[in-house]
Amino acid sequence: RDMRPEVAKELWGLLLQDVVTAFPDTERALLYNLSPFLSFTEEMARMVTGRADAPKLMREIAQKSYMLLREKNGSYAFIPFVRNALFNEMKNNYSEDYIRNQYRRGALYHELQGEVTEAVKIYMTLRDTEKIKELLIRDTHLRPSNGEYVDLKPAYDMLTREEILSSPELMKGMSMIESLRGHVVESE
């Protein structure tokens, strides 16, 4: 019998009960609100949480604990186990609409930064095909010859054939993907 899920759940409980509850409410709320994301910058945290003091709180949390790790590029990330525990607890304490709005704010942050692939990944989590189509079309305009087509293939896969065929930009993107994959017939 595989005991890993039960052990993970027990360890999450210990982490949440013994460690997370020791943080002040403001820091604990920040951790929950960032838990939907694998990594984030100080600016993204400010936008997602709506807290002007988010960068200061993040630095304090990173200095006094292992809850947030500072990466070489200056962004932050959770240890995956910690993120999973926090996100699971967030789902227990916050409404689905609230969590979806956190995702939307994170996607908007990436859009504003011109990080189409990251924004699309978040919209894929939300299954928002309209925003996905919009960003894929924008990507073909912004980077017609060097778009991140292969990285965006899962987003194209979420669209119906009719949606792709209704847009010259989406057809071009799908053609580029198939060409890069060596599928000559499909690329046409």
N, C-alpha and C positions, 0 to 999 in steps of 0.2 A: 504494500500500500504506500502510495506517495504522500508523505507527511509534509512536504514543502509548503503547500498552501496554508495548512493549519499553523505551521511554525511561523511563516511570514506574518500571518494575521496576529498571532500572539506577540511577535516582536514589534509589529506596528503599534499594538496596544501599549506595550511598555514604552516605546518611543514617545507616543502621544501623551501618555499619562505621566511619565516621569521627566521627560525633557521639554516637550513643547509647552506644557502647562506652566513651566517655570518662566517662560518668556512673558514680558508685559503684553497686554491686550493688543497694543498697536503693532508690535513686532509679530505676534502670532497671526493677526489678521493679514499682515503683509505676506507672511509665508504661505498662508492658504491661498491668497489671491494670485500669487506667482506660481503656485504648484501645477497649473495646467501646462506650463511651458518647460521645455527641456533646458533652455538657457535664455538669458535676458540681460540687457544692458541696464544701466541706471536710468537712462531716459525712458526705456520701455517700461520699467517698473513704475516710474512716475506717471506715465500715461495710463497704464493698465489699472493701477490702484487709485489714481486720482490724488495721490499724496505728494505734495511738493517736497516733503522730507524723506521720501522713499530712498534716495541714494544714501543719505546719512544713516538711516535705519539698516540698510543692507550692509554698509561697512561695519557697523557695530555688531550685527549678527555674525558676520564673517570673522570678526576679530575674536569674539568670545565663544564661538561654537563651531561645529562641523556642519551646521545646517545649510550654509551657503559656501560654495567654493569659488574663489576668484580665479578665472582662467587667464591665460597669458595675453589674450586679446583685450582684456579689461572687462569682459562680460562675466556674468555669474552663472552658476549651475548648482543644482542639488545633486547630492549623491543619489543615484537612481532609487535605492531602497527608501531613502528619506522622502524623495519626491512622491513615490508611490503611496507612502503612508499619509503624507499631507494631503495629496489629491483625493485619496479615498475618504479621508475625514472631511475634506471640503464638500464632497458629494453628499455626505451625511448631514452637513450643517447649512448648506446653501442650496437655494432652489436651482433647478436646471436652467431656468431663464437667466439667473444671475451668472452662472458658470458660462453659458453661451455668450453673454455680454463680455465676460472677461476675454474669451477667445476672440470676439469681434474687435475688441480694443487692441489686442496683440496683433491681429491681422492688419488692422489699420496702421499701427505703428510701422510694421514692415512695408506696407504700401507706401507710406510717406517717406520711408528711407530708400525706396526704389528696389527693395528686396522682394521681387515678385515671387520667386520660388518659395521663400519662407511664408509669405502671405497666402499663397495658394495652398500650401500644406495645412495651414490652420483652417482655411475655408473648406478643405477636404474633410477635416474632422467635423466641421459643422454641416457637411453635405450641402453647401450653398453653391449649387451649380451655376446660378446666374453670376455670382461674383467670380467664380472660377473662369467662366467664359470671358467675362470682362477683362480679367487680368491676363489670360492667355492671349487675347486679341491685343491688349496693350503691349505685352511682351514682344509680339511679332512686329509691332510698329517701332518699339524702342530699340530692339536688337534684331533686325531682320536677318542677318546672316550668322550671328553668334549667340542666339538665344539659348537658354538652358533647356533645350527641347527634350533631351533624354531624361533629365531630372524631372521634367514636367509630364512625362508619359503617364504616370498614374492618374494625373488630373484629366488628361485627354481620355483615358479609359473610363472615367466617370460619366463622360458625355455620350449621348446617343449618336448613332451614325447620322441621323437627320440634323442634329444640332451642328455637328462638324461640317456636314455638306452645305449647311445654310450660310456659312461664313467663309469667304476666301482666305481670311487670316488663319482660321482654324484648320482649313484644308491644307494650307501651306505648312503649318506647324506639324500636322500629322504626317505630311509627306516628308518633311525633314526627319522626323523620328524614324520612319520606316527606312529612309535612305541611310541614315546613320547606323541602323541595325542591320544593313545589308539586304533588306527586303525590297529588291528592285521593282517587282511587279506591284506590291502593295503601295509603294511610294508614288505610283502614278494613279 
